[in-house]
Amino acid sequence: MQPTTLENSILKNTPLDMDKWREIIKSWNPSTESQKDYCLRLGISLSTFGYVKGKLLKIPPTKKKFIPVYITPLFMLYINITGNS
């Protein structure tokens, strides 16, 4: 069985950031594989998996979004182009 992209990044000893941990935890299927077997297969620490999983369950995933910015002029300049005052 060929390693997945997730397994490849772990096998290469790539540092795992929170986004990568979120992906690891989301990929685990508790109905088909125990936490212990999953961690052994990926080569990650079972205690770290449990710790990070607990932390991530408390923190909602951040959604990156744009915030509208409204720019208002400091002053308005009106020019009368008709010649009438």
N, C-alpha and C positions, 0 to 999 in steps of 0.2 A: 504494500500500500504506500503510495507516494505521500510525503508530508504536505499538508496544506500551506498556504502562504503564512497563516498565523503560526503554524508549527515551525516553518522555516525561519521566521524572524526570531523565535524563541531559541531555536537550535543554534543560531549564529551569535548567541549571547548579546543580542541587541538590548540596550536599556529599555525597560518597559515604562512608558508614561501612563497616566491615568486613562487616556483614550485607548491605549493598547490593552490595559487591564480590563476596561469596560468590554472590549471586543472578546477577550478571553472568557470572561464570566458569562457574557451573552451566548457564546458558542457552546457552553457546557449544557448538556441535556441530562438532567438528573434522572429521567426515566430510563435512560439506556446505559448510563455509566456513573459509577460512584465518583464522588469528589476525589477520593484517594487515587482511583485508577486514572481519572482524567489528568490529575496533576503529575502522576508518574509518567503517563504517555507524553505529556508536554515537557516534562523535565523541569517543572516549577515546584516551589515549596508549597506543601499543603497548608501549612500555617499562614504563610503569606497570602495564599489564595483566599482563605477564610477571612483574614484580617481585611484585605482590600475589598472583598465582597461585602462585608459588613459596612465599611466606610462608604462604598458606592451606593448601597441601598439607602443610606441616610441623605446622600447628596443627589438632588435631581440632576439629570444630564442638562448641560447648558445648551441653549439653542442660540446660535449666532444669528443675529438679525440686524437689519438696518434700522436706525432710529431716524425719523424725519427731523430735519433741521430747517427751521424757518428763519429767513433773513429779512429783517425789516429795515428800511432806510432810516437813518437818523433824522433826516429832514427831507422835505419835499420842496422842490423848486418848480414853481409855476411860471411859465413864460407866456406872455400875451403876444401872440403873433399877428393878431388882427389889427393892431395899432390903436384899438379903443382902450381907454383907461378904465 
